[in-house]
Amino acid sequence: MTNNRLVLSGIVKKTPIRKMSPSGILHCQFYLEHVSEQIEAELTRQAWCIMPVIVSGQQELSYIKKGSKVLVSGFISTHTKRNQTSQLVLHADQVKLLGE
C-alpha cells in the first residue's frame, strides 16, 4: 500500500450536507477553509485553500456546523464533477472539534 494521508485544520465554511446513501451509509459533506503561514525555502508564506470533505459511515456528526473549527484527517481522491472537471476531495475518517 502506498501513502495517502492528509491532516488539515480549518473552519467549516458552509452548512454541512447530510445524506443517507441507498445502501444505508450516512454521509456528511462540507467545505473546510484552511489559512496558515508556512515556511518554504526558509521564507514565510501564506497558505490558503478550501477543501471539500466527505465523512462516511459515522453516525454522530451533529457537532459539525458552519463556523466550527475542526481538525480533519483522511485520504484524498479525485472526484469528477458533473461538468467533467476534476476536484480533490478529502475523505475523512477522523474529525475533531477544536476549541474556539
N, C-alpha and C positions, 0 to 999 in steps of 0.2 A: 504494500500500500504506500502511496506517496503522500506527502504532507499537504494539507489544505485546511488551515485553521486560521481564523481571524477573530481578534478581540478588539472591540470598538466601544467607546463610551460616547454618550451624547444625549440629546434631548429629542423626545418623540415629537415630531412636527405636526402631524395630523391625527385626528381621532382614529384609533386602530379599527380595522375592519375584521370582524369575527365571523367565520363561516364554518359550516359543517359540510364535509365532503359527502358524496353519495355513499361512500363506504363507512361513514360514521366517524371520521377523523376530524377533530377540531383544528382549525387553522386561524391564526391571528396574524394580520398583515399591518405593518406600519412603516413610516419613514423615519430614519434616525439621522439627525444632523450632528455632525462632529466638527468642532472647531478647537484647534490647539496650535501651539508653537512647537516645532520640531527642529532638530539640528541636522543639517545636511552640509557636507563639505566644510565642517567647522563654522557654519553660519546658521543663524536662526532664521527660520522661515515660517510663514503662516500655512497651516494645513486645514483644509475645509472640504467636506463632502456631505452629500445627502445619500444615504444608502437604504434601499428598500430591504426590509427584514420580513421573513416569514418564520413563525414559530408553529410547529405542528405537533399535535398529539398531547400537549399539556392541557390539563383540564382547568386549572385556575390561573387565569391571566387577567383578571379584572383590575389588578393594580396597575396595569399598563394603560396610561391615559395620555392625551395630548398634554405636552409640557413636562411629563415625567423625565427625570434624569435616570438613565439606565446604563448598565454595563452588559453588553451582549457578546456572546461567543458562539461560534459555529463554523460552518464551512461555506464557501462561496461557490456559486454556479451561475451560468448564463441562462437567462430566460429570453425567449423570443416573444416580443410584444405583438399585438395584433397588426401593427403597421410594418411588421417584419424587421424591426430594429432589435438589436441585442442589448441586454442590460444585465449587469452583475447584480445578484441578489444574495444577501446573507441569510442562510438557513440556520437559524439559531436553535441551539439545544439548551442554552442557559441564558436566562435574563435575570439580572439582579438590579433591584431598585436602589439607587444611590441617594444619599441624603441631599436635602435641598440646599 
